[in-house]
Amino acid sequence: MKKIIRIGTRKSKLALMQTNIVIDAIKKKHPEINCEVVEMSTKGDEILDKSLLSFGGKGAFVSEFEKAIKSGEIDLAVHSAKDMPMDLLTGLKIVAVTKREDPRDVLVTANNKDTINDFNKTNKLIGTTSLRRKLQIKRLLNNVDTKDLRGNVQRRLEKLISGEYDGIILAAAGLKRLGLLDDERINLNYLSVEDFIPAGGQGIIAVEGRAEEEFSFLKDSIHNEEAMYSLEVERYVMKKLNAGCNEPIGAYSFIDKDTIFLDIIYEHNGKVSRKKGSDSIENRLKLTEKLVEEILQEVK
């Protein structure tokens, strides 16, 4: 086993916090390993005035790291699982994932105590670039318009607090990891996974590495098999529905004992389909195939 492991991460505060979660877990179990953080910038971080779809989609946050892993510049990369593209570079794979944090989305308002019900009473402007979030917020609330908003969490909160938006939608996991749940400048309205299906992989930290390497020190320090099953299913949904296209999709699964439950929402050509079901963990991909086929039949 290498004594020095170079771990690539984006430069945002949230990305660094997530990387430190991974490193702390490794050090706790393997104090003999020295983890070096390699901060990198991606197109997704640098280009904020365009939609991700216009210059590479989710790959805009990952491609630089994949090249660095392949070249040997870094050994591992830490990602928010929901930001990873469906197809990874040949020879690479997700080698470990953390236990899932709170998967919910949150409607964040400035500290005026606006609630979900207040957004149904008067016209409100919500900031989000996510097609999934735009679809569901308009199904959940009446008097809302949406306007694109990209950038790290701090940048989005600044625009909210300055009054550019009445509300913004953020992932609960990111807010928690950044220590913002008790921030007095903002009010948090949690959106249940029943009312507002999360993005595939939301709340999970994924570690990417070379497929041929063992990385046993990750398996016994940070890896959570239940989260890996959920991520596998949710990514399979997105791949089958060709989620790289300009269409909204949400996929969320959870496990109770030996049963996995899956909930999917998808819009295609103006038609919205939502399907949910459950099966044994062993049959998780068969369940996914079944629900995806039902959705495709409904929206064709």
C-alpha angles and dihedrals in degrees: 000000000000114000091208120051119187111211121194122214141163116258099242119113091244093050091050091048090052092048090051090052088058094044094048090053092049093048092048091057099028112030089168091070119087112208117204118198116221111194116208136179122226135198088248090060096043102045108061102151095068135058117259090240090063094062111026111314117230091346087074088077097044114032096083091053093049092053090049092051092049092049093047094244088124133015100211140010127211117217141171097251092225090061095057120106119238095245117053124200113280111271095026132097144165100274099181142359134200127238109280117265121209103314097200129113119231130214101219121199132179112266095282091109093242110171133200089265091055089060089059094055105056137016112282135182118223124193118222136123094197113111089206092056093044091053095049099040090057090049091049100041134040114205101044139119124190131219127189117262125177136169137075122319094263092052092050092049091050090055091048095049092046089060101251090124136026090217142354131203120233136166114264090220093060093047090051095048090050092050093242101127091099097037105140092211093070143048120217124215109185116215112214119233087240094058098033118028112215127231117272108275095011111161094019125110112212128200117209124202146145112307095224095056123090104217091188090164088068094049093059097038114039108359119116115191095198091056090047091055090051093047091048091053096044093047089048089055092052093046093050091048091047092241093185087078124093094268133109120248136169125188127178132169136176135184128230113185104308097342128091121205120203131193123185134182122187137169124203127170091347094308118117123204129183122187133174135180146145140227141155117299087245090060095043096121092046088054090050093050091050096051094043091051090051090051094048091050090051099049101038 
